[in-house]
Amino acid sequence: MRLILNTLGILFTVYILQAVGMGIRVDTFWWALLAAFVLGVLNTLIRPVLLLLTLPLNILTLGLFTFVLNGFLFWLMGIILQAGVQMADFWTALAASLVFSVFSVIFSRAFVR
């Protein structure tokens, strides 16, 4: 259920960011599903290590550096899946991670119990 919600979140994020003219694209639903899977793997394996390594900076910025880490993971996902998921730059990935986070919080609370 969470994988499908994350896939819909990625598609929603791409739709919103394309509407405001940012350079992001996902070719098909299957690429979005793969992107949700890769993002889940990156969040499970790499995010805890990055959070630990950047703990002093995260404390200094009162946790706001976490948004930068999430943007980095989105950017990394775009690099891994560059055949079907394109992002123009890091700033697009950062914006995508912010929109995706809002979607994820809203729909996780509504559907996943």
C-alpha positions as CSV (number, residue, x, y, z in Angstrom):
1,M,0.0,0.0,0.0
2,R,2.8,2.4,0.9
3,L,4.6,1.7,-2.4
4,I,1.5,2.6,-4.4
5,L,1.0,5.8,-2.3
6,N,4.6,6.8,-2.9
7,T,4.2,6.1,-6.6
8,L,1.1,8.4,-6.7
9,G,3.1,10.9,-4.7
10,I,5.9,10.9,-7.2
11,L,3.4,11.4,-10.1
12,F,1.6,14.2,-8.2
13,T,4.9,15.8,-7.5
14,V,5.9,15.7,-11.1
15,Y,2.6,17.1,-12.2
16,I,2.8,20.0,-9.7
17,L,6.4,20.9,-10.6
18,Q,5.8,20.7,-14.3
19,A,2.8,23.0,-13.9
20,V,5.2,25.7,-12.4
21,G,7.8,25.1,-15.0
22,M,10.4,23.1,-13.2
23,G,12.5,20.5,-15.2
24,I,11.3,17.2,-13.9
25,R,9.8,14.3,-15.9
26,V,8.8,10.7,-15.3
27,D,8.1,8.7,-18.5
28,T,5.4,6.2,-17.3
29,F,3.6,4.9,-14.3
30,W,6.1,2.0,-14.2
31,W,9.0,4.4,-14.0
32,A,7.2,6.1,-11.1
33,L,6.7,2.8,-9.4
34,L,10.4,2.0,-9.8
35,A,11.3,5.5,-8.6
36,A,9.2,5.0,-5.5
37,F,11.0,1.7,-4.9
38,V,14.5,3.1,-5.4
39,L,13.6,6.1,-3.2
40,G,12.5,3.7,-0.5
41,V,15.7,1.7,-0.7
42,L,17.8,5.0,-0.6
43,N,15.8,6.2,2.5
44,T,16.3,2.8,4.2
45,L,20.0,2.3,3.5
46,I,21.6,5.7,2.9
47,R,19.5,8.3,4.8
48,P,20.4,7.1,8.3
49,V,24.1,7.2,7.5
50,L,23.8,10.7,6.0
51,L,21.8,11.9,9.0
52,L,24.4,10.6,11.4
53,L,27.3,12.2,9.3
54,T,25.6,15.5,9.1
55,L,24.3,15.6,12.7
56,P,26.3,18.6,13.8
57,L,25.0,20.6,10.8
58,N,21.5,19.4,11.4
59,I,21.6,20.5,15.0
60,L,23.1,23.9,14.0
61,T,20.2,24.4,11.5
62,L,17.6,23.1,13.9
63,G,16.8,20.2,11.6
64,L,16.3,22.2,8.5
65,F,19.3,20.5,6.8
66,T,17.2,17.4,6.6
67,F,15.4,19.0,3.7
68,V,18.7,19.3,1.9
69,L,19.4,15.6,2.6
70,N,15.9,14.6,1.2
71,G,16.6,16.7,-1.9
72,F,20.0,14.9,-2.3
73,L,18.2,11.5,-2.1
74,F,15.7,12.6,-4.8
75,W,18.6,13.9,-6.9
76,L,20.4,10.6,-6.5
77,M,17.3,8.7,-7.4
78,G,17.1,10.8,-10.6
79,I,20.7,9.9,-11.4
80,I,20.1,6.2,-10.8
81,L,17.0,6.1,-13.0
82,Q,18.0,8.7,-15.6
83,A,16.5,6.6,-18.4
84,G,13.0,7.2,-17.2
85,V,13.2,9.9,-14.5
86,Q,14.8,13.2,-15.4
87,M,15.5,16.2,-13.0
88,A,17.1,19.4,-14.3
89,D,19.2,20.1,-11.3
90,F,19.6,19.8,-7.5
91,W,17.1,22.6,-6.9
92,T,14.4,20.8,-8.8
93,A,15.1,17.7,-6.7
94,L,14.9,19.8,-3.5
95,A,11.5,21.2,-4.6
96,A,10.4,17.7,-5.5
97,S,11.3,16.4,-2.1
98,L,9.4,19.2,-0.4
99,V,6.2,18.6,-2.4
100,F,6.6,14.8,-2.0
101,S,7.0,15.2,1.7
102,V,3.8,17.1,2.0
103,F,1.9,14.6,-0.1
104,S,3.5,11.7,1.9
105,V,2.5,13.1,5.3
106,I,-1.1,13.8,4.2
107,F,-1.8,10.5,2.6
108,S,0.1,8.4,5.0
109,R,-2.0,9.7,7.9
110,A,-5.2,9.3,5.8
111,F,-4.6,5.8,4.4
112,V,-1.9,3.9,6.2
113,R,-2.7,2.8,9.8
